Amino acid sequence: MRILPLALALLAPLALAGPAPYYKWQSKLDGQIACQQTSPGEGWELFEGTPYRDLRCTQPIARMIWRAPGASR
């Protein structure tokens, strides 16, 4: 009976997680560009480090800069 509250407490943060971002990957063989969430495999390298929210890699995810309350700009 004590396991259920513990399990809910540990799994609750996962409910707030968003989808994984997409990245541009470039083929080392012929230079083609692919947009995927993970590497297509060996022979591919990260083309840009910019994360995207869509599967065509056209909408970059805006970086949020967090500042502590009362901190100067």
N, CA, C and O atoms as a CHARMM CRD file, in Angstrom:
* protein
*
  292
    1    1 MET  N      0.81900  -1.19500   0.00000 PROA 1      0.00000
    2    1 MET  CA     0.00000   0.00000   0.00000 PROA 1      0.00000
    3    1 MET  C      0.86700   1.26600   0.00000 PROA 1      0.00000
    4    1 MET  O      0.45600   2.30300  -0.52000 PROA 1      0.00000
    5    2 ARG  N      2.05400   1.17700   0.57800 PROA 2      0.00000
    6    2 ARG  CA     2.94900   2.34300   0.60700 PROA 2      0.00000
    7    2 ARG  C      3.66500   2.54600  -0.72300 PROA 2      0.00000
    8    2 ARG  O      4.20500   3.62100  -0.98400 PROA 2      0.00000
    9    3 ILE  N      3.66800   1.53600  -1.54500 PROA 3      0.00000
   10    3 ILE  CA     4.38600   1.61100  -2.82100 PROA 3      0.00000
   11    3 ILE  C      3.68500   2.54300  -3.80200 PROA 3      0.00000
   12    3 ILE  O      4.35400   3.24200  -4.56300 PROA 3      0.00000
   13    4 LEU  N      2.36800   2.57000  -3.80300 PROA 4      0.00000
   14    4 LEU  CA     1.62800   3.40200  -4.75100 PROA 4      0.00000
   15    4 LEU  C      1.94100   4.89100  -4.59700 PROA 4      0.00000
   16    4 LEU  O      2.23400   5.54000  -5.60100 PROA 4      0.00000
   17    5 PRO  N      1.89400   5.46500  -3.39100 PROA 5      0.00000
   18    5 PRO  CA     2.25100   6.89100  -3.27900 PROA 5      0.00000
   19    5 PRO  C      3.69800   7.17600  -3.68800 PROA 5      0.00000
   20    5 PRO  O      3.98800   8.20900  -4.29000 PROA 5      0.00000
   21    6 LEU  N      4.59200   6.26200  -3.35900 PROA 6      0.00000
   22    6 LEU  CA     5.99300   6.44100  -3.73800 PROA 6      0.00000
   23    6 LEU  C      6.14500   6.40200  -5.25800 PROA 6      0.00000
   24    6 LEU  O      6.85100   7.22900  -5.83500 PROA 6      0.00000
   25    7 ALA  N      5.48700   5.45100  -5.90200 PROA 7      0.00000
   26    7 ALA  CA     5.55600   5.35200  -7.35600 PROA 7      0.00000
   27    7 ALA  C      4.98200   6.59600  -8.01800 PROA 7      0.00000
   28    7 ALA  O      5.55200   7.10000  -8.98600 PROA 7      0.00000
   29    8 LEU  N      3.86600   7.09400  -7.51100 PROA 8      0.00000
   30    8 LEU  CA     3.27400   8.31800  -8.07100 PROA 8      0.00000
   31    8 LEU  C      4.19800   9.51800  -7.89700 PROA 8      0.00000
   32    8 LEU  O      4.31400  10.35400  -8.79300 PROA 8      0.00000
   33    9 ALA  N      4.84400   9.59900  -6.76200 PROA 9      0.00000
   34    9 ALA  CA     5.76700  10.71800  -6.51300 PROA 9      0.00000
   35    9 ALA  C      6.97300  10.65800  -7.45700 PROA 9      0.00000
   36    9 ALA  O      7.46300  11.69400  -7.90500 PROA 9      0.00000
   37   10 LEU  N      7.44100   9.46400  -7.75300 PROA 10     0.00000
   38   10 LEU  CA     8.60500   9.33200  -8.63500 PROA 10     0.00000
   39   10 LEU  C      8.25000   9.51500 -10.10500 PROA 10     0.00000
   40   10 LEU  O      9.08700   9.97200 -10.88300 PROA 10     0.00000
   41   11 LEU  N      7.03000   9.16800 -10.50000 PROA 11     0.00000
   42   11 LEU  CA     6.63000   9.26100 -11.89700 PROA 11     0.00000
   43   11 LEU  C      5.97900  10.58800 -12.26000 PROA 11     0.00000
   44   11 LEU  O      5.82200  10.88500 -13.44500 PROA 11     0.00000
   45   12 ALA  N      5.60000  11.38300 -11.28700 PROA 12     0.00000
   46   12 ALA  CA     4.91700  12.65900 -11.55500 PROA 12     0.00000
   47   12 ALA  C      5.73300  13.59900 -12.45100 PROA 12     0.00000
   48   12 ALA  O      5.15000  14.20200 -13.35100 PROA 12     0.00000
   49   13 PRO  N      7.03700  13.75800 -12.25800 PROA 13     0.00000
   50   13 PRO  CA     7.79800  14.66500 -13.13700 PROA 13     0.00000
   51   13 PRO  C      7.78300  14.22500 -14.59700 PROA 13     0.00000
   52   13 PRO  O      7.91100  15.06700 -15.48600 PROA 13     0.00000
   53   14 LEU  N      7.63400  12.95000 -14.86500 PROA 14     0.00000
   54   14 LEU  CA     7.60800  12.47200 -16.24800 PROA 14     0.00000
   55   14 LEU  C      6.37000  12.96100 -16.98800 PROA 14     0.00000
   56   14 LEU  O      6.39300  13.10000 -18.21100 PROA 14     0.00000
   57   15 ALA  N      5.28600  13.22200 -16.25600 PROA 15     0.00000
   58   15 ALA  CA     4.05900  13.69900 -16.89000 PROA 15     0.00000
   59   15 ALA  C      4.24200  15.11400 -17.44200 PROA 15     0.00000
   60   15 ALA  O      3.49500  15.52600 -18.32900 PROA 15     0.00000
   61   16 LEU  N      5.20900  15.85100 -16.93600 PROA 16     0.00000
   62   16 LEU  CA     5.44900  17.22300 -17.36800 PROA 16     0.00000
   63   16 LEU  C      6.47900  17.32300 -18.48900 PROA 16     0.00000
   64   16 LEU  O      6.71800  18.40400 -19.02600 PROA 16     0.00000
   65   17 ALA  N      7.07100  16.21600 -18.82900 PROA 17     0.00000
   66   17 ALA  CA     8.11700  16.23400 -19.85400 PROA 17     0.00000
   67   17 ALA  C      7.52700  16.50500 -21.23500 PROA 17     0.00000
   68   17 ALA  O      6.44300  16.02100 -21.56300 PROA 17     0.00000
   69   18 GLY  N      8.24300  17.27400 -22.03000 PROA 18     0.00000
   70   18 GLY  CA     7.80700  17.58100 -23.38600 PROA 18     0.00000
   71   18 GLY  C      8.44800  16.63100 -24.38300 PROA 18     0.00000
   72   18 GLY  O      9.23700  15.76800 -23.99800 PROA 18     0.00000
   73   19 PRO  N      8.11900  16.77900 -25.65400 PROA 19     0.00000
   74   19 PRO  CA     8.71700  15.91200 -26.67300 PROA 19     0.00000
   75   19 PRO  C     10.20000  16.23300 -26.86900 PROA 19     0.00000
   76   19 PRO  O     10.64500  17.35100 -26.60800 PROA 19     0.00000
   77   20 ALA  N     10.93900  15.25400 -27.32300 PROA 20     0.00000
   78   20 ALA  CA    12.36400  15.44700 -27.59200 PROA 20     0.00000
   79   20 ALA  C     12.53500  16.36600 -28.79800 PROA 20     0.00000
   80   20 ALA  O     11.74700  16.29500 -29.74100 PROA 20     0.00000
   81   21 PRO  N     13.55100  17.22800 -28.78400 PROA 21     0.00000
   82   21 PRO  CA    13.77200  18.11200 -29.93800 PROA 21     0.00000
   83   21 PRO  C     14.36500  17.35100 -31.11800 PROA 21     0.00000
   84   21 PRO  O     14.91000  16.25800 -30.96600 PROA 21     0.00000
   85   22 TYR  N     14.24600  17.95400 -32.29100 PROA 22     0.00000
   86   22 TYR  CA    14.83200  17.42200 -33.52100 PROA 22     0.00000
   87   22 TYR  C     16.13400  18.16800 -33.78900 PROA 22     0.00000
   88   22 TYR  O     16.29900  19.31900 -33.38300 PROA 22     0.00000
   89   23 TYR  N     17.05000  17.50100 -34.47300 PROA 23     0.00000
   90   23 TYR  CA    18.33500  18.10400 -34.83200 PROA 23     0.00000
   91   23 TYR  C     18.63900  17.80900 -36.28800 PROA 23     0.00000
   92   23 TYR  O     18.11400  16.85000 -36.85400 PROA 23     0.00000
   93   24 LYS  N     19.48400  18.62900 -36.89700 PROA 24     0.00000
   94   24 LYS  CA    19.94800  18.37800 -38.25900 PROA 24     0.00000
   95   24 LYS  C     21.19400  17.51000 -38.18600 PROA 24     0.00000
   96   24 LYS  O     22.12100  17.79200 -37.42700 PROA 24     0.00000
   97   25 TRP  N     21.20300  16.44300 -38.99000 PROA 25     0.00000
   98   25 TRP  CA    22.32500  15.52300 -39.06600 PROA 25     0.00000
   99   25 TRP  C     22.84900  15.51900 -40.50100 PROA 25     0.00000
  100   25 TRP  O     22.06000  15.54800 -41.44500 PROA 25     0.00000
  101   26 GLN  N     24.16600  15.48400 -40.67500 PROA 26     0.00000
  102   26 GLN  CA    24.77600  15.49800 -42.00200 PROA 26     0.00000
  103   26 GLN  C     25.51800  14.18900 -42.24700 PROA 26     0.00000
  104   26 GLN  O     26.25400  13.69400 -41.39300 PROA 26     0.00000
  105   27 SER  N     25.29800  13.64300 -43.44500 PROA 27     0.00000
  106   27 SER  CA    25.96700  12.40600 -43.83100 PROA 27     0.00000
  107   27 SER  C     27.44300  12.69200 -44.11100 PROA 27     0.00000
  108   27 SER  O     27.77500  13.65700 -44.79800 PROA 27     0.00000
  109   28 LYS  N     28.31600  11.85300 -43.57900 PROA 28     0.00000
  110   28 LYS  CA    29.74400  11.98100 -43.86200 PROA 28     0.00000
  111   28 LYS  C     30.06900  11.47700 -45.26800 PROA 28     0.00000
  112   28 LYS  O     31.11000  11.81400 -45.83300 PROA 28     0.00000
  113   29 LEU  N     29.17000  10.66700 -45.82600 PROA 29     0.00000
  114   29 LEU  CA    29.39700  10.07400 -47.13200 PROA 29     0.00000
  115   29 LEU  C     29.12000  11.05200 -48.27400 PROA 29     0.00000
  116   29 LEU  O     29.97800  11.26300 -49.13100 PROA 29     0.00000
  117   30 ASP  N     27.91300  11.65400 -48.29000 PROA 30     0.00000
  118   30 ASP  CA    27.55600  12.51900 -49.41300 PROA 30     0.00000
  119   30 ASP  C     27.03900  13.89900 -49.01100 PROA 30     0.00000
  120   30 ASP  O     26.62900  14.67200 -49.87600 PROA 30     0.00000
  121   31 GLY  N     27.05000  14.22100 -47.72400 PROA 31     0.00000
  122   31 GLY  CA    26.67300  15.55500 -47.27400 PROA 31     0.00000
  123   31 GLY  C     25.18100  15.80800 -47.15800 PROA 31     0.00000
  124   31 GLY  O     24.77800  16.93700 -46.88000 PROA 31     0.00000
  125   32 GLN  N     24.34000  14.78600 -47.36300 PROA 32     0.00000
  126   32 GLN  CA    22.89900  14.98200 -47.22100 PROA 32     0.00000
  127   32 GLN  C     22.55800  15.38400 -45.79900 PROA 32     0.00000
  128   32 GLN  O     23.24100  15.00300 -44.84800 PROA 32     0.00000
  129   33 ILE  N     21.47800  16.16700 -45.66600 PROA 33     0.00000
  130   33 ILE  CA    21.01900  16.62400 -44.35800 PROA 33     0.00000
  131   33 ILE  C     19.73100  15.88700 -44.01200 PROA 33     0.00000
  132   33 ILE  O     18.83300  15.77200 -44.84500 PROA 33     0.00000
  133   34 ALA  N     19.64500  15.39100 -42.78400 PROA 34     0.00000
  134   34 ALA  CA    18.43600  14.73800 -42.29100 PROA 34     0.00000
  135   34 ALA  C     18.02900  15.42000 -40.99400 PROA 34     0.00000
  136   34 ALA  O     18.88200  15.90200 -40.24900 PROA 34     0.00000
  137   35 CYS  N     16.73500  15.46100 -40.72400 PROA 35     0.00000
  138   35 CYS  CA    16.21900  16.05500 -39.49800 PROA 35     0.00000
  139   35 CYS  C     15.59400  14.93600 -38.67100 PROA 35     0.00000
  140   35 CYS  O     14.55200  14.39400 -39.04000 PROA 35     0.00000
  141   36 GLN  N     16.23300  14.59200 -37.55300 PROA 36     0.00000
  142   36 GLN  CA    15.74700  13.51700 -36.69400 PROA 36     0.00000
  143   36 GLN  C     16.03700  13.83500 -35.24100 PROA 36     0.00000
  144   36 GLN  O     16.85500  14.69900 -34.92300 PROA 36     0.00000
  145   37 GLN  N     15.34000  13.10900 -34.35800 PROA 37     0.00000
  146   37 GLN  CA    15.54900  13.32400 -32.93000 PROA 37     0.00000
  147   37 GLN  C     16.83800  12.67300 -32.44300 PROA 37     0.00000
  148   37 GLN  O     17.46900  13.16900 -31.51000 PROA 37     0.00000
  149   38 THR  N     17.22600  11.57800 -33.06200 PROA 38     0.00000
  150   38 THR  CA    18.45900  10.88100 -32.69000 PROA 38     0.00000
  151   38 THR  C     19.30000  10.65900 -33.95000 PROA 38     0.00000
  152   38 THR  O     18.81600  10.83100 -35.06900 PROA 38     0.00000
  153   39 SER  N     20.53600  10.28400 -33.75600 PROA 39     0.00000
  154   39 SER  CA    21.43500  10.05500 -34.88900 PROA 39     0.00000
  155   39 SER  C     20.90300   8.94700 -35.79600 PROA 39     0.00000
  156   39 SER  O     20.45600   7.91300 -35.29900 PROA 39     0.00000
  157   40 PRO  N     20.94200   9.14200 -37.12000 PROA 40     0.00000
  158   40 PRO  CA    20.51800   8.08900 -38.04000 PROA 40     0.00000
  159   40 PRO  C     21.44700   6.87400 -38.01900 PROA 40     0.00000
  160   40 PRO  O     21.10200   5.83400 -38.58100 PROA 40     0.00000
  161   41 GLY  N     22.58800   6.98000 -37.40000 PROA 41     0.00000
  162   41 GLY  CA    23.51200   5.84600 -37.29500 PROA 41     0.00000
  163   41 GLY  C     24.94100   6.27600 -37.56600 PROA 41     0.00000
  164   41 GLY  O     25.26100   7.46400 -37.61400 PROA 41     0.00000
  165   42 GLU  N     25.79200   5.27100 -37.74100 PROA 42     0.00000
  166   42 GLU  CA    27.19500   5.56100 -38.04400 PROA 42     0.00000
  167   42 GLU  C     27.27200   6.25100 -39.39900 PROA 42     0.00000
  168   42 GLU  O     26.47600   5.96800 -40.29400 PROA 42     0.00000
  169   43 GLY  N     28.20900   7.13600 -39.54200 PROA 43     0.00000
  170   43 GLY  CA    28.34700   7.85500 -40.81300 PROA 43     0.00000
  171   43 GLY  C     27.59000   9.17200 -40.82400 PROA 43     0.00000
  172   43 GLY  O     27.56900   9.86800 -41.84000 PROA 43     0.00000
  173   44 TRP  N     26.97200   9.52000 -39.70600 PROA 44     0.00000
  174   44 TRP  CA    26.24600  10.78200 -39.59500 PROA 44     0.00000
  175   44 TRP  C     26.82100  11.57000 -38.43600 PROA 44     0.00000
  176   44 TRP  O     27.20600  10.99900 -37.41500 PROA 44     0.00000
  177   45 GLU  N     26.87800  12.89900 -38.59600 PROA 45     0.00000
  178   45 GLU  CA    27.34400  13.77000 -37.51900 PROA 45     0.00000
  179   45 GLU  C     26.37000  14.92700 -37.36500 PROA 45     0.00000
  180   45 GLU  O     25.66800  15.30400 -38.30400 PROA 45     0.00000
  181   46 LEU  N     26.34500  15.47400 -36.17500 PROA 46     0.00000
  182   46 LEU  CA    25.45900  16.59600 -35.88300 PROA 46     0.00000
  183   46 LEU  C     25.85400  17.78500 -36.75000 PROA 46     0.00000
  184   46 LEU  O     26.99700  18.23800 -36.69700 PROA 46     0.00000
  185   47 PHE  N     24.91500  18.29400 -37.55000 PROA 47     0.00000
  186   47 PHE  CA    25.20400  19.39300 -38.47500 PROA 47     0.00000
  187   47 PHE  C     25.20700  20.72400 -37.74600 PROA 47     0.00000
  188   47 PHE  O     26.12300  21.52800 -37.92000 PROA 47     0.00000
  189   48 GLU  N     24.20500  20.95800 -36.94300 PROA 48     0.00000
  190   48 GLU  CA    24.10600  22.16200 -36.12000 PROA 48     0.00000
  191   48 GLU  C     23.70500  21.71300 -34.72700 PROA 48     0.00000
  192   48 GLU  O     23.07900  20.66600 -34.56600 PROA 48     0.00000
  193   49 GLY  N     24.05100  22.47500 -33.75100 PROA 49     0.00000
  194   49 GLY  CA    23.62600  22.13800 -32.40200 PROA 49     0.00000
  195   49 GLY  C     22.27900  22.73300 -32.03800 PROA 49     0.00000
  196   49 GLY  O     21.84200  22.63300 -30.89100 PROA 49     0.00000
  197   50 THR  N     21.61700  23.35300 -33.00700 PROA 50     0.00000
  198   50 THR  CA    20.34000  24.02300 -32.74800 PROA 50     0.00000
  199   50 THR  C     19.21400  23.00500 -32.63500 PROA 50     0.00000
  200   50 THR  O     19.01900  22.21100 -33.55500 PROA 50     0.00000
  201   51 PRO  N     18.46400  23.00600 -31.53000 PROA 51     0.00000
  202   51 PRO  CA    17.30200  22.11800 -31.43300 PROA 51     0.00000
  203   51 PRO  C     16.09600  22.72900 -32.14200 PROA 51     0.00000
  204   51 PRO  O     15.90700  23.94500 -32.11600 PROA 51     0.00000
  205   52 TYR  N     15.28800  21.88900 -32.77000 PROA 52     0.00000
  206   52 TYR  CA    14.08800  22.32400 -33.47900 PROA 52     0.00000
  207   52 TYR  C     12.86500  21.63100 -32.89300 PROA 52     0.00000
  208   52 TYR  O     12.96200  20.53900 -32.33300 PROA 52     0.00000
  209   53 ARG  N     11.70500  22.28600 -33.03200 PROA 53     0.00000
  210   53 ARG  CA    10.47600  21.71000 -32.48700 PROA 53     0.00000
  211   53 ARG  C      9.68200  20.91100 -33.51300 PROA 53     0.00000
  212   53 ARG  O      8.75400  20.19600 -33.13400 PROA 53     0.00000
  213   54 ASP  N     10.01600  21.00700 -34.80700 PROA 54     0.00000
  214   54 ASP  CA     9.25900  20.29800 -35.83500 PROA 54     0.00000
  215   54 ASP  C     10.15300  19.33300 -36.60900 PROA 54     0.00000
  216   54 ASP  O     11.37700  19.46000 -36.59200 PROA 54     0.00000
  217   55 LEU  N      9.53300  18.37200 -37.28400 PROA 55     0.00000
  218   55 LEU  CA    10.30700  17.32700 -37.95600 PROA 55     0.00000
  219   55 LEU  C     10.90700  17.75800 -39.28100 PROA 55     0.00000
  220   55 LEU  O     11.56100  16.94900 -39.93900 PROA 55     0.00000
  221   56 ARG  N     10.71100  18.98800 -39.69300 PROA 56     0.00000
  222   56 ARG  CA    11.39600  19.52500 -40.88400 PROA 56     0.00000
  223   56 ARG  C     12.55500  20.44100 -40.50500 PROA 56     0.00000
  224   56 ARG  O     13.24800  20.97300 -41.37300 PROA 56     0.00000
  225   57 CYS  N     12.75800  20.61800 -39.21100 PROA 57     0.00000
  226   57 CYS  CA    13.82500  21.48200 -38.69300 PROA 57     0.00000
  227   57 CYS  C     13.70700  22.90200 -39.23400 PROA 57     0.00000
  228   57 CYS  O     14.68800  23.48000 -39.70200 PROA 57     0.00000
  229   58 THR  N     12.49400  23.46200 -39.16700 PROA 58     0.00000
  230   58 THR  CA    12.28000  24.83900 -39.62000 PROA 58     0.00000
  231   58 THR  C     11.92300  25.77600 -38.47300 PROA 58     0.00000
  232   58 THR  O     11.98600  26.99400 -38.63800 PROA 58     0.00000
  233   59 GLN  N     11.54900  25.23700 -37.31300 PROA 59     0.00000
  234   59 GLN  CA    11.14300  26.06200 -36.17900 PROA 59     0.00000
  235   59 GLN  C     12.10200  25.84400 -35.00800 PROA 59     0.00000
  236   59 GLN  O     11.91300  24.92000 -34.21800 PROA 59     0.00000
  237   60 PRO  N     13.12400  26.68300 -34.89200 PROA 60     0.00000
  238   60 PRO  CA    14.06400  26.51400 -33.77900 PROA 60     0.00000
  239   60 PRO  C     13.36700  26.72300 -32.43200 PROA 60     0.00000
  240   60 PRO  O     12.42900  27.51100 -32.30900 PROA 60     0.00000
  241   61 ILE  N     13.84900  26.00700 -31.44900 PROA 61     0.00000
  242   61 ILE  CA    13.33300  26.17900 -30.09900 PROA 61     0.00000
  243   61 ILE  C     14.04800  27.37600 -29.49400 PROA 61     0.00000
  244   61 ILE  O     15.27700  27.41100 -29.43000 PROA 61     0.00000
  245   62 ALA  N     13.27100  28.35200 -29.05100 PROA 62     0.00000
  246   62 ALA  CA    13.85900  29.55300 -28.45500 PROA 62     0.00000
  247   62 ALA  C     14.50300  29.18300 -27.12900 PROA 62     0.00000
  248   62 ALA  O     13.92300  28.45500 -26.32200 PROA 62     0.00000
  249   63 ARG  N     15.67700  29.68100 -26.92100 PROA 63     0.00000
  250   63 ARG  CA    16.35900  29.44300 -25.65200 PROA 63     0.00000
  251   63 ARG  C     15.80500  30.39500 -24.61100 PROA 63     0.00000
  252   63 ARG  O     15.66900  31.59400 -24.85600 PROA 63     0.00000
  253   64 MET  N     15.49100  29.85700 -23.46600 PROA 64     0.00000
  254   64 MET  CA    14.98400  30.68600 -22.37900 PROA 64     0.00000
  255   64 MET  C     16.13100  30.96000 -21.42100 PROA 64     0.00000
  256   64 MET  O     16.84500  30.04500 -21.01000 PROA 64     0.00000
  257   65 ILE  N     16.29500  32.20600 -21.07700 PROA 65     0.00000
  258   65 ILE  CA    17.33000  32.59400 -20.12100 PROA 65     0.00000
  259   65 ILE  C     16.65200  32.84400 -18.79400 PROA 65     0.00000
  260   65 ILE  O     15.83600  33.75600 -18.66200 PROA 65     0.00000
  261   66 TRP  N     16.99500  32.02700 -17.80900 PROA 66     0.00000
  262   66 TRP  CA    16.38300  32.15400 -16.49700 PROA 66     0.00000
  263   66 TRP  C     17.22900  33.06900 -15.63400 PROA 66     0.00000
  264   66 TRP  O     18.45100  32.93700 -15.56400 PROA 66     0.00000
  265   67 ARG  N     16.56200  33.98600 -14.98900 PROA 67     0.00000
  266   67 ARG  CA    17.25400  34.88600 -14.05200 PROA 67     0.00000
  267   67 ARG  C     16.56400  34.79400 -12.71200 PROA 67     0.00000
  268   67 ARG  O     15.34000  34.68300 -12.63800 PROA 67     0.00000
  269   68 ALA  N     17.34100  34.84000 -11.66600 PROA 68     0.00000
  270   68 ALA  CA    16.77500  34.81000 -10.32200 PROA 68     0.00000
  271   68 ALA  C     15.98800  36.07700 -10.08100 PROA 68     0.00000
  272   68 ALA  O     16.37200  37.14300 -10.56500 PROA 68     0.00000
  273   69 PRO  N     14.88300  35.98400  -9.33500 PROA 69     0.00000
  274   69 PRO  CA    14.11400  37.19000  -9.04000 PROA 69     0.00000
  275   69 PRO  C     14.99500  38.23600  -8.36200 PROA 69     0.00000
  276   69 PRO  O     15.73100  37.93600  -7.42200 PROA 69     0.00000
  277   70 GLY  N     14.90400  39.44800  -8.85100 PROA 70     0.00000
  278   70 GLY  CA    15.68300  40.53600  -8.27900 PROA 70     0.00000
  279   70 GLY  C     17.08600  40.67100  -8.85900 PROA 70     0.00000
  280   70 GLY  O     17.81800  41.58500  -8.48100 PROA 70     0.00000
  281   71 ALA  N     17.47500  39.78700  -9.76200 PROA 71     0.00000
  282   71 ALA  CA    18.80500  39.86900 -10.36100 PROA 71     0.00000
  283   71 ALA  C     18.84200  40.98600 -11.38400 PROA 71     0.00000
  284   71 ALA  O     17.85100  41.24600 -12.06600 PROA 71     0.00000
  285   72 SER  N     19.98200  41.64500 -11.49200 PROA 72     0.00000
  286   72 SER  CA    20.10300  42.72400 -12.46800 PROA 72     0.00000
  287   72 SER  C     20.30500  42.15900 -13.85700 PROA 72     0.00000
  288   72 SER  O     20.79600  41.04100 -14.00800 PROA 72     0.00000
  289   73 ARG  N     19.93600  42.91400 -14.86500 PROA 73     0.00000
  290   73 ARG  CA    20.06800  42.46200 -16.24800 PROA 73     0.00000
  291   73 ARG  C     21.39100  42.84700 -16.74900 PROA 73     0.00000
  292   73 ARG  O     21.72100  42.56400 -17.90100 PROA 73     0.00000
